[in-house]
Amino acid sequence: MNNTKYIRTEDGDIIIFSEVINHSQFRNWNPVSAGFIMFYTDKETANPNCKCYGESISLGLKSNPEEDTIRARFQLGMNDY
């Protein structure tokens, strides 16, 4: 499983980046939540989807799975499915 990371900024933007980069490197982007994002294909619809989960130890922030996933889906154009 690929552990892709993300932060959500205070402006509501979702920034997605590689697991080899520490969340703390995005400290200056004013994150309000952070964690991991999983990409998958929905079994029922065969459409792409994503899910935010977990937390950032280096920033001391947890993800907000429901809100962050909705924002990520919208930002990535997955809201049309």
GIQUI-V986960 format. One record per residue. N is the residue number from 1. SS is DSSP state (H for helix, E for strand, L for the rest). PHI is phi in radians with two decimals (999 if undefined). OMEGA is omega as a letter, one per 40 degrees, with the letter a starting at -180 (none if undefined). Layout:
# GIQUI-V986960
n: {N N}
ss: {SS SS}
phi: {PHI PHI}
omega: {OMEGA OMEGA}
This chain:
# GIQUI-V986960
n: {1 2 3 4 5 6 7 8 9 10 11 12 13 14 15 16 17 18 19 20 21 22 23 24 25 26 27 28 29 30 31 32 33 34 35 36 37 38 39 40 41 42 43 44 45 46 47 48 49 50 51 52 53 54 55 56 57 58 59 60 61 62 63 64 65 66 67 68 69 70 71 72 73 74 75 76 77 78 79 80 81}
ss: {L L L E E E E E E L L L L E E E E L L L L L H H H H H H H L E E E E E E E E E E E L L L L L L E E E E E E L E E L L L L E E L L H H H H H H H H H H H L L L L L L}
phi: {999 -1.51 -1.65 -1.33 -1.80 -2.65 -2.27 -1.99 -1.41 -1.12 -1.47 1.62 -1.31 -1.79 -1.91 -1.92 -2.67 -1.16 -1.17 -1.40 -1.74 -1.30 -0.94 -1.08 -1.21 -1.87 -0.96 -1.28 -1.53 1.00 -1.22 -1.95 -2.68 -2.81 2.99 -2.13 -2.27 -1.92 -1.86 -2.74 -1.81 -1.11 -1.15 -1.35 -1.84 1.13 -1.66 -1.18 -2.63 -2.59 -2.58 -1.66 -2.83 1.45 -2.74 -1.89 -1.25 -1.19 -1.75 1.20 -2.12 -1.72 -1.36 -2.00 -0.87 -1.18 -1.16 -1.10 -1.13 -1.07 -1.13 -1.11 -1.03 -1.14 -1.11 -1.57 1.33 -1.62 -1.36 -1.43 -1.64}
omega: {i a i a i i i a i i i i i i a a a i a i i i a i i a a i i i i i a i a i a i a i i a a a a i i a i i i a i a i i a i a a i i i a a a a i i i i i a a a i a a a a none}
